[in-house]
Amino acid sequence: MGIFDTLGKRKKTEIFFERDMTPDKNRKLYKDIDENLKVFKEYLADCDDLIIREFVMGNPDKTKHRMAMINIDGLVDKRLVHEEIMKSLMLHARQTPLEHSVGDKFLQLIKVGLLTVAELKETDNFGELVLAVLCGDTALIIDKLDRALILNTKGWEKRGVEEPQTESVIRGPRDGFTETYRVNVALVRRRIKDPNLKVKTVRIGRHTRTDVGVLYIKGIANPSIVEEVLKRLNKVDIDGVLESGYIEQMIEDNWVSFFPQFRRTERPDVAAAALLEGNVLIICDTTPFVLIAPTTLFSLFHSSEDYYERWYIASLIRLLRFAAAALAIAAPSFYVAMVAYHPGMLPTDLALSIGATREGVPFSTTVEALIMMLSLEVLREAGIRLPGPIGQTIGIVGGLVVGEAAVRAGIVSPIMVILIAINAISSFAVPNFSVAIGFRLLTFIFLILASVAGLYGVMLGFLGLTVHLVTLKSFGVPYLSPVISFKFTGLRDLVVRAPLPSLKERPEYTVPVDKTRMRDSRVKERGGGEENDNG
Amino acid sequence: MKLRKIILAGLLSIAIFAVSGCWDMVDIDRRFFVGNIGIDKAAVDDKLKVEFTMPIVRKISGEGGQGGGGGGSTIASVSTVADSIHAAARQMSHRLSRRLFFEHTRVILIGEEAARDGIEGVVNFLSRNTEINRRGRIMVVKGKAEDALKVKNEYETLHAMYIANIFENWMFCSKFIEITIDDFMKSVYSTKGNVLLSRLTPGKMDVSIGGAAVIKNYKLVGWLDENETLGVNFVLGKVRGGDLTFKQPGEDYPVVMSIIQISTKMELVEAGTYPKFKISPRIVADIVETPVDAKIDGDKLKSLEKDLEEKVNQIILKGVKKLQKEFQVDVLGFGEYLYKYRPDIWEYYREDWENIFPDVEVVVDTKATIRGIGASL
């Protein structure tokens, strides 16, 4: 009790506690510039990256308009500050007669006539001002005024828009989200030029104060889902949000599940498609991974390319993915169940050749499978952590050592090597990595079940998995929809992808306000089509 | 609350293993895959001499690098004298390092002497054993089962596969009884031990499957030769292919016909003191071989069809007569037909069917159509 209690109490009185600095917003600016600077320095004491530049506006001989410009080194665009603020106020202002303007009039003059910065805001309290400075804006404090200006000079070193690393496609746009919130929102906005695309920003994190944006298309997205997302986001009280994964885990429905209840993407086209289907986007500053909610199991198997390619190909590839998922979950467990419990179910020749390869292997099939799967996981993990060029070698060395040498040494049977390799490759054929990694985990559980109870155990596992999936929900949407509420229209874009013109309705799971996706626009006969209005 | 439920579910599923004691885990390399089971009469007492053959997996793996490889047979064969097949399998656990495993057993061979003494032992074993592969084959060996298992075939790695795969050629000859263990078990119960089994004749380097063993009341009573078996198969509607050879008058060389399609209908024509059955096979056949100078035109085709019909009639009657007169055992399904389709009449014959069957009148009415006449006219 004692110590935690006192700690908690003490923290609550601290100055930077609230995530939107509410208490500090009640602290109004003074009229005196020295007073203001004093408070400001109090706030940002011991912050060596703070820049405070005091100067006199216009001609220093004639005027006595003292000002101070405050910003953080590295967060602002230096060129902007030099050219548009300092130069405007110090040099260009000389041509303006300023002597007699005071108070509000003076502020208006500066705002309307002098500052050539594109975006500025007025404030009367320290809370807003300090936060703005920390966000990369420039604060302009003016003597004899109890208001200050916030000038948007954000400009830090950032990565440009690059091709996404985790979701490469053969056909499709090459741009990917970046670490900058505004850029990310803009990338989506560039695709959906619609006033109904709404962006609501929430600040989350007591210390990080990360911008988290909720994007949706009004008139498509279900308002109750949007509300739910905002409600859950507003409830989050955490010291920091460094990646959208934090948000995901803080607001998901079920934290026990192996399955992600959000889709995450690095691709603006996927995000835009999701918006058009009635989903809600959660864009988090400082990460290129954007969350899509609600989600279903099947949408995690879909890739943007499914819609860009012809439907036969897309359908075939989707079928393959589902097959791969089945292999990824159950291949080792089925093998173990067959070999250790039901060899009678194998064709005789296969049973004999498996028996022959297992001849001389000292471990039981289960242990053998566990050894291989664990070493594969280690290899995978090591491959990610190691720097690029070495990561490649680890793959080769690991493959050689674990595969060839282990078989030669008689520790594992060659069939097991093949099986585990197929299993691993299959698990990464699922386009969403979070699902893939969940499957890898399930593989272990199924393996254990198979090793204690054979096929019975595997079936038990599938039963449990089904029960879990049926009960799982993402923002109130059943995880297995549209299968769970069986409707034929839902099947058109599920395991197969029907021709695009037949997908006239938005998916059911987002419960869209407007269901219609397209009108019949197919060209019936050659030359008979109406003129398209493509803008 | 939820956590408690999960823990409870977990404990309950663990309880399944603790309570039921189901722990069947035996790794594949800890099992011997028994391919054949051979059953002979033992020299002493009433016991059976049971022989199991199984592949030595290490030797057939074909991995030169593993050592071991060359030399010696890839098939191991062990035999023991016991009261029953199951007892024999149990006795083996004193002598073998691994468990005998019957799910891949393809062939069960019963020696002639053992079969004459009765096959109840085999039926008992098969009816209770849960491991035996029901798609396996069962047959009677002319001579000793041992001799058939001794044959060193060069064709397949597995002796059992060699024998079992011969049955796949059923499509081309139909001169043995195509029956799986499952079929055998079904019919042996419904007919109270009157069945036909294939006959296997061991040779020096290979075996030959052809003809049938007639089992009456669980005991072997005699054999049918290949052609008689074909006739019986016609009645049973189990012919799928095969060639028929006959000579036409005035020609030096025989005509060979290959059966393509066949359907057989059995019907009761008359129910007097003895019932009268009509068997009408409908055959579609191709001409495979003809004498060099044969000119095939409409008339010739008609006469060929007629001869073919005649030939089939003869074959069928020969087989049926042998079963009626020599063995007096209804394995042709006449009784079954009555029981299924004419229960009222069957009531009348049932009591004394064994005595009625030999005098059942059978007429055969084959209709043959020749479809393909080969490459040249």
Interface residues (C-beta under 8 A of the other chain):
Chain A: V339 A340 Y341 P343 G344 M345 T348 D349 A351 L352 S353 I354 G355 A356 T357 R358 E359 G360 V361 S364 T365 S451 V452 A453 G454 Y456 L460
Chain B: S13 I16 F17 C22 D24 M25 V26 D27 I28 D29 R31 F33 P55 V57 R58 I60 S61 G62 E63 Q66 F101 E103 H104 R106 E131 N133 L158 M161
